Amino acid sequence: SGWFSTNILGNRDGEVLDDPANFKTKEVSKLSVIDNIFEPEKFPDLYGDVYHKVRINYYPPRKDNKEAWDNIDIFGWMGYPMEIKVNFLCRDSILAAPIALDLVLFSDLALRAGMCGIQTWLSFFCKSPMHDFEHQPVHDLFQQWRMVKQTLREMIGEKAPNYLD
């Protein structure tokens, strides 16, 4: 099984990532997410040999229009090979704007609540979440969203419902 992921960008992000040294940092970050979510050391039969390729292509005529597509090779019942294809078209800056706004608002809320330091509960909004040395970054979106909800509940003095999180 495998995952091939590519982005086509014509904006400054694409230009910067066209440099191999800059792309290497992005590639390492993107490649690490799959291992973190699938945990191949725990499930070697399922995920021990997942091949993951990441590409980012700078194409100036595209400008701020981003195209991201993924081909995910999986296996289904009785080992029958299947594919999932995802094609996403958007404006790169418009995609990032609401995320940046949410981060500003939640960071302000954290400050007003007396929180300081690394805000791991905001991992949901980051491709490469920051974390302290005692913990691994969380890349699972469901866990990240649970962290947001739980932190907000704690801020207003509520406990998490037993049936959810």
C-alpha positions in Angstrom: 0.0 0.0 0.0 1.1 3.6 -0.5 0.3 7.2 -0.6 1.4 9.7 -3.3 0.7 13.3 -2.5 1.4 16.3 -4.6 0.7 20.0 -4.5 0.9 22.5 -7.4 1.5 26.1 -6.2 2.4 29.3 -8.1 2.6 31.6 -5.1 5.5 32.5 -2.8 5.0 29.2 -0.9 5.6 27.3 -4.0 8.6 29.3 -5.0 10.2 28.9 -1.5 9.5 25.1 -1.5 11.0 24.8 -5.0 14.4 25.1 -3.2 15.4 21.5 -2.3 16.7 22.5 1.2 13.4 24.2 2.0 11.4 21.3 0.5 13.3 18.8 2.6 11.9 20.3 5.9 8.4 20.2 4.5 8.9 16.6 3.2 10.1 15.3 6.5 7.2 16.9 8.3 4.6 15.5 5.9 6.2 12.0 5.8 6.2 11.8 9.6 2.4 12.3 9.9 1.6 8.9 8.3 3.8 7.0 10.7 2.4 8.9 13.7 -1.2 8.1 12.7 -0.8 4.5 11.4 1.8 3.4 14.0 3.5 0.7 11.9 5.5 -0.6 14.8 2.2 -1.6 16.5 0.5 -2.8 13.3 3.3 -4.1 11.1 1.1 -6.4 9.0 -1.1 -3.5 8.0 1.3 -0.5 7.9 4.8 -1.9 8.1 5.6 -1.2 4.5 3.5 1.8 3.5 5.3 3.7 0.8 4.7 7.5 1.0 5.9 10.0 -1.6 5.4 13.8 -1.2 5.9 16.3 -4.0 5.4 20.0 -4.2 5.6 21.6 -7.6 6.2 25.3 -8.3 4.2 26.4 -11.3 4.1 30.2 -11.5 1.0 30.5 -13.9 -1.0 28.9 -11.1 -0.4 31.9 -8.9 -2.4 31.6 -5.6 -4.5 28.8 -6.9 -3.5 25.6 -5.2 -4.1 22.1 -6.5 -3.5 19.2 -4.1 -4.1 15.6 -5.1 -3.5 12.4 -3.4 -3.5 8.8 -4.6 -3.9 6.3 -1.7 -3.4 2.6 -2.6 -5.3 0.4 -0.1 -6.5 -3.1 0.0 -10.1 -4.2 0.7 -11.9 -7.4 1.4 -9.9 -10.5 0.5 -6.9 -8.4 -0.2 -8.4 -6.8 -3.3 -6.4 -3.7 -4.3 -8.3 -0.4 -4.3 -7.5 3.3 -4.7 -8.8 6.5 -3.1 -8.2 9.6 -5.2 -8.6 13.1 -3.8 -8.3 16.3 -5.9 -8.6 19.6 -4.0 -8.6 23.0 -5.7 -8.5 26.2 -3.7 -7.0 29.6 -3.2 -4.0 29.0 -0.9 -4.3 32.2 1.0 -8.1 31.9 1.4 -7.5 28.4 2.8 -5.1 29.7 5.4 -7.0 32.9 6.5 -9.7 31.4 8.7 -7.1 29.1 10.4 -4.9 32.1 11.2 -7.9 34.0 12.5 -8.9 31.0 14.8 -5.4 30.8 16.1 -5.3 34.4 17.0 -8.7 34.3 18.7 -7.8 31.1 20.7 -4.4 32.4 21.6 -6.0 35.5 23.0 -8.5 33.4 24.9 -5.6 31.3 26.3 -3.7 34.4 27.4 -6.9 35.8 29.1 -7.3 32.4 30.8 -3.7 32.7 32.2 -2.3 30.0 30.0 1.3 30.4 28.8 3.9 28.4 27.0 3.3 25.9 24.2 -0.4 25.6 23.5 -0.6 21.9 22.5 -4.3 22.1 22.6 -4.1 24.2 19.4 -2.4 21.4 17.4 -5.6 21.0 15.3 -4.7 24.2 13.5 -1.0 23.3 12.8 0.7 21.0 10.2 3.6 20.5 12.6 2.3 21.0 16.1 4.7 22.2 18.7 5.1 20.1 21.8 7.3 19.8 24.9 10.2 17.4 25.2 8.2 14.9 27.3 5.5 14.4 24.7 5.2 13.4 21.0 3.3 15.7 18.7 -0.3 14.6 18.1 -1.2 14.4 14.3 -4.5 12.6 14.6 -7.2 15.1 13.7 -9.8 13.5 16.0 -7.4 13.6 19.0 -6.5 17.2 18.2 -10.1 18.3 18.0 -10.8 16.5 21.3 -8.0 18.5 22.9 -9.6 21.7 21.7 -13.0 20.8 23.0 -11.6 19.5 26.3 -9.5 22.6 26.9 -12.5 24.9 26.2 -14.7 22.8 28.6 -12.0 23.1 31.3 -11.9 26.9 30.8 -15.6 27.1 31.7 -15.4 24.5 34.5 -17.1 21.6 32.7 -16.0 18.0 32.6 -15.9 16.0 29.4 -19.0 13.8 28.9 -18.1 10.2 29.7 -19.5 8.9 26.4 -17.5 11.2 24.2 -14.0 12.1 25.4 
